[in-house]
Amino acid sequence: MRKIIDKFGIPVSIVVIVVAAVLIWNSQQKPKLDVGDHSLAYFVDDATGEEFILPADQIPPIPNPNGTGTLVIAAKFKGQTDKEPKTYYLIRYADAVRAKVESLPSDDMDRLNQLTLAQQVRSPETGSPWVSINDERAARIMSVPEWAPNRSRIQVFPPRTR
């Protein structure tokens, strides 16, 4: 046995170390989930449920094709094992804020702060109430369950078109 170890010990040790390193590296790699194009957003007609893909910089509620202001953002999430993204909550903003921020650039901090404070959310279930982002119910509405233990779903956006 000693002769075998003396003869092959170093090459076997190197192979074992390389195999262990590859296994450790491979176990740390997670399949990448394409989250889509952040410049686009899923919108849903709050009255009909019809979905649209529109530029993400719009401030809902916005007019639907019939001119009624019922289009709101649909926050969709997907886990690695989910076939399709699911809408977990809807987003709109208080009407009073839209007039104040529409003229500001989309990356202006004042605009972002005002929109954050004016954000309202609700469950996608028909008839569920809109609540302010500052309301304690908003946290429950916006809570997205894990798809497996310690595996979060992530927010996805419409597919890239470029």
N, C-alpha and C positions, 0 to 999 in steps of 0.2 A: 504494500500500500504506500509506503514511504517513497519508493522509487517512482510510482505513478504520480504522486503529488509533486515530487521534485521535477519530474519531466513535464507535466501538463498543468501545474498549479497556476502559473501566471496567465497563460491563455484562457483557462477556464474562469479564473477570477475576472479577467477583462470581459469575457462574454456575459457572465452573471451580472456584473455592474452595468453593462450596456443594456441588457434585457430589462433589468430593474428600472433603469432611468427611462427607457421607452415606455414601460408600463405605467410608471408614475406620471410622466408627461401626458400620456394618452388618457389617463383617468381624470386629469385636470381639464381637458378640453371639453367644451360644451358645444353642441351643435348650434350654429348661428341661426337666429330667427330674423328674417328680413322684416323690419318694422315699417317699411314703406317710405313714402315721400312726405316729410314734415311740412312741406309747403301746401299740402292738400289736407282736407279733413272730410270725414264722413258727416253728412248732415241728414237729418230725418225730418219729415213733415210731421209735426206734433199732432196734427189733426188726422192725417190719413195713414201714417206709417211708411210712406214711400221714401226710399233712400236716394241721396244725391251725393256726388263727389264735387266739392267746390274748393276754391282757394281758402286756406286756413286763416287768412288775416281778416275775414269778415266777422262782424260782431252780431251774433244772433240775439233775438230772433230776426230773421231776414225774410223777405217776401218769397213765397213759393211761386211756381209758374203762373198761378192764377192771381198773383198780386197780394195774397193774404200773408201777413208776417208770421208764419208758423214754422219756418225752418230753424231747427236748433242743432247743435253739435251732438253727435252720437259718439260717446267715448267707448271705443272697442278695444278689447283685450284678447290676447291669445297666449296659450301655453305651448310648449314644444310638442305636446301630443294632441292638441286641439286641431281638428281639420279646418275649421273656419273661425274667424274672430267672432266674439259675442259682444253685443252692446250691454254694458253694465250700468251706465247712467247717461243722462242727457244734460246738456249745459246750455244756458242762456245767460244774458246779462240784463240788469235793470235798464229800462228804457231811458231814464234820465242821464245815464252815463254815456250812452252812445253819442249823443249830440256833443258832449264835452270832448270826447276822445277821437272821433272820426277824423278830424283834421290833423291829428298828431301822427308822426311817423310810427310805423308798426313796432319799431325797436325802442321807442321813447320810454324811459323808465316811468314817467308820470302816467302815461297811457297804461302801461302794464300794471302799475299799482292800483289805479282807479278801476281797471277791469277786474283785477283780482278781488277787490273789496265788493264789487257789484255782482260777482258771479252767483248764479243760482243753479242748483242741481235738482234732479228728480230721478226716480227709478223709471225705467222704460215701460213699466206696467201702466196700462191705460187708467187715467184718473188719479194717478199718484200726485201728491202736491209738490209744487216747487218750493224749495227752501233755500235760504241764504247760505252761502258758504260758511258764514260765521255761526250758523245754527248747529247745535250738537247733533241733530239728525243727519246733517250733511256727511259727517264722517262715516256713519253707518251706510248711507247710500253709496258712497264712493269706495267702500271697502270691497276689494276684489279677492275672492278666495284663491288659495294656491291650487295648482293643478296636481301637485303631489307634495308630500312633506318637504318643506324647505325649498320649494320650486315655485317661484312667483310667475304669474302671468304678466306680460308686459303690454303697454298700450301700443296698438298698431295704427298705421295710417294707410290711406289708399296706396295702391301699388305705384311704383315709379313709372312714369310714362316717357322718360327721356332715355 
